[in-house]
Amino acid sequence: MLICNQIAMVRQQVQEWKKSGLSIGLVPTMGYLHEGHKSLIDAARKENDRVAVSIFVNPMQFGPNEDLASYPRDLEKDAKLCEDAGVDLIFHPQPEEMYKQGFCTYVDMNGLTTELCGKSRPIHFRGVQTVVLKLFHIVTPDRAYFGQKDAQQLAVVKRMVQDLNVGTEIIGCPIIREEDGLAKSSRNTYLNEKERQAALVLSRSLQVGKALVDAGETNAQAIRQAITGEIEKEPMAKIDYVDIVDFETITPIETVQGSVLVAIAVFIGKTRLIDNFIVEK
């Protein structure tokens, strides 16, 4: 397994793979890898001849009061997970490698980025789109793998690829959860013992909403109220949003029909966690 920190090194290796007719799967990450990331790597391994994983804590997608400096990092542990999972190349650049002095070009989008996480993190998706498009240009993967836990990100990347005619297929992969239901996240490490227990309210509230949908409820407001009511039972939880949107356009809906995303963001103490489920009606 190669660990490359320079774009030129990655391009040289990719060129050799392409000359040999090998397909490439890319798993973009910010590191501190866990079983959720491994599930993406496993999917990429099954469907491609070679697998590349990017590990880059992208400063462009963090706001001024967010957790860039404290975001967990452990390259040694990440490399071990990648090697054990059969990864062929890790791309681990420094910020100055990705954003040369004077960098001033960005990828932006209207519509899909204004709801959900875009309300409280207005610059976030511009940073995500810019770095992901750069990674696609550097690695030129046939397929790229993203987790459903970041469902809005998945929708945004799919639209970006469609709109800009990028020749990479975007593969969404299911949420991986702890045994007690908490969605796997690098930010779970911020939680103390009491907060970790309180965080279970996210998956529990979504189960309440999913049960309503399964029982035939199609009124989005009723589902939203049920989820909100369950979260409000937890004293340590502070709601950022509880929203029900069309999954493709990330626009609010009144009736559950078609492809629907039910998404929540909740602060447990100072830690902001997200979770969701998708309904196909």
Residue pairs with C-beta under 8 A, 6 or more apart in sequence:
1 79
1 82
1 83
1 87
1 88
1 89
1 90
2 9
2 13
2 88
2 89
2 90
3 79
3 89
3 90
3 92
4 10
4 13
4 89
4 90
4 91
4 92
5 91
5 92
5 93
5 94
5 97
6 93
6 97
7 93
7 97
7 98
7 138
10 52
10 89
10 91
10 138
10 139
11 138
13 89
14 24
14 52
14 138
14 139
14 140
17 24
17 49
17 50
18 24
18 140
22 49
22 50
23 47
23 48
23 49
23 50
23 142
23 143
24 48
24 49
24 50
24 51
24 52
24 139
24 140
24 141
24 142
24 143
25 43
25 44
25 45
25 47
25 48
25 50
25 51
25 52
25 141
25 142
25 143
25 144
25 145
26 44
26 51
26 52
26 53
26 54
26 135
26 136
26 139
26 141
26 143
26 144
26 145
26 168
27 37
27 40
27 41
27 44
27 51
27 52
27 53
27 54
27 144
27 145
28 53
28 54
28 56
28 131
28 132
28 135
28 144
28 146
29 37
29 40
29 53
29 54
29 55
29 56
30 55
30 56
30 57
30 58
30 71
30 186
31 55
31 56
31 57
31 72
31 73
31 74
31 75
31 78
31 92
31 186
32 71
32 72
32 73
32 74
32 77
32 78
32 186
32 189
33 55
33 77
33 78
33 81
33 82
34 176
34 184
34 185
34 186
35 176
35 184
36 147
36 149
36 175
36 176
36 183
36 184
36 185
37 53
37 81
37 147
38 81
38 85
39 147
39 173
39 174
39 176
40 145
40 146
40 147
40 173
41 51
41 53
41 82
41 85
41 86
41 87
41 145
42 85
43 145
43 171
43 173
44 51
44 143
44 145
44 171
45 51
45 85
45 86
45 87
47 143
47 171
48 141
48 142
48 143
50 88
50 89
51 86
51 87
51 88
51 89
52 87
52 88
52 89
52 90
52 91
52 139
52 141
53 82
53 87
53 89
53 90
53 91
54 90
54 91
54 92
54 135
54 139
55 75
55 78
55 90
55 91
55 92
56 91
56 92
56 93
56 98
56 131
57 68
57 71
57 73
58 98
58 127
58 128
58 131
59 68
59 95
59 99
59 127
60 99
60 106
60 123
60 126
60 127
60 130
60 131
61 123
61 124
61 125
61 126
61 127
61 128
61 131
62 68
62 71
62 124
62 127
63 121
63 122
63 123
63 124
66 121
67 187
67 190
70 190
71 186
72 186
72 189
75 92
78 90
79 90
82 90
91 135
91 138
91 139
98 131
98 134
105 130
106 126
106 129
106 130
107 126
107 129
107 130
107 133
107 160
107 164
108 126
108 129
109 125
109 126
109 129
109 156
109 159
109 160
109 163
111 249
111 250
111 251
112 125
112 152
112 155
112 156
112 159
112 249
112 250
113 124
113 125
113 126
113 152
113 156
113 250
114 250
115 152
115 243
115 245
115 250
115 251
115 252
116 152
116 241
116 243
116 245
116 250
116 263
116 265
117 124
117 125
117 152
117 265
117 274
118 124
118 125
118 152
119 241
120 240
120 241
120 265
125 152
125 153
125 156
128 153
128 156
128 157
129 156
129 157
129 160
132 144
132 157
132 160
133 160
133 164
133 166
135 144
136 144
136 161
136 166
136 168
140 167
140 168
141 168
142 168
142 169
143 168
143 169
143 170
143 171
144 157
144 168
144 169
144 170
144 171
145 171
145 173
146 153
146 154
146 157
146 170
146 171
146 172
146 173
147 154
147 172
147 173
147 174
147 175
147 176
148 154
148 172
148 173
148 174
148 175
148 276
148 278
149 175
149 176
149 183
149 184
149 185
149 274
149 275
149 276
150 274
151 247
151 261
151 263
151 276
151 278
152 250
152 261
152 263
154 170
154 172
155 247
155 248
155 250
155 261
156 250
157 170
158 170
158 172
159 248
160 166
161 168
161 170
175 183
175 184
175 275
175 276
176 183
176 184
177 183
177 184
177 203
178 184
180 200
181 200
181 203
181 204
181 207
182 188
182 196
182 199
182 200
182 202
182 203
183 202
183 203
183 273
183 274
183 275
185 273
185 274
187 271
187 272
187 273
188 196
188 199
188 273
190 269
190 270
190 271
191 199
191 268
191 269
191 271
192 269
194 236
195 236
195 268
195 269
195 271
198 234
198 235
198 236
198 237
198 268
199 268
199 271
199 273
201 230
201 231
201 233
201 234
201 237
201 266
201 268
202 231
202 264
202 266
202 273
202 274
202 275
203 275
204 230
205 227
205 228
205 230
205 231
205 242
205 264
206 227
206 262
206 264
206 275
206 276
206 277
208 226
208 227
208 230
209 223
209 224
209 226
209 227
209 262
209 277
210 262
210 277
212 222
212 223
212 226
213 223
213 256
213 262
213 279
217 223
217 256
218 255
218 256
218 257
218 281
219 254
219 255
219 256
220 244
220 252
220 253
220 254
220 255
220 256
221 254
223 244
223 256
223 262
224 242
224 243
224 244
227 242
227 262
227 264
228 239
228 242
231 237
231 239
231 242
231 264
231 266
232 239
236 268
236 269
237 266
237 267
237 268
238 266
238 267
239 264
239 265
239 266
239 267
240 264
240 265
240 266
240 267
240 272
241 263
241 264
241 265
242 263
242 264
243 252
243 262
243 263
243 264
244 252
244 253
244 256
244 260
244 261
244 262
244 263
245 251
245 252
245 253
245 260
245 261
245 263
246 253
246 258
246 259
246 260
246 261
247 258
247 259
247 260
247 261
247 278
248 259
250 261
253 260
256 279
256 281
257 281
258 280
258 281
259 278
259 279
259 280
260 278
260 279
260 280
260 281
261 276
261 277
261 278
261 279
262 276
262 277
262 278
262 279
263 274
263 275
263 276
264 274
264 275
264 276
265 272
265 273
265 274
266 272
266 273
266 274
266 275
267 273
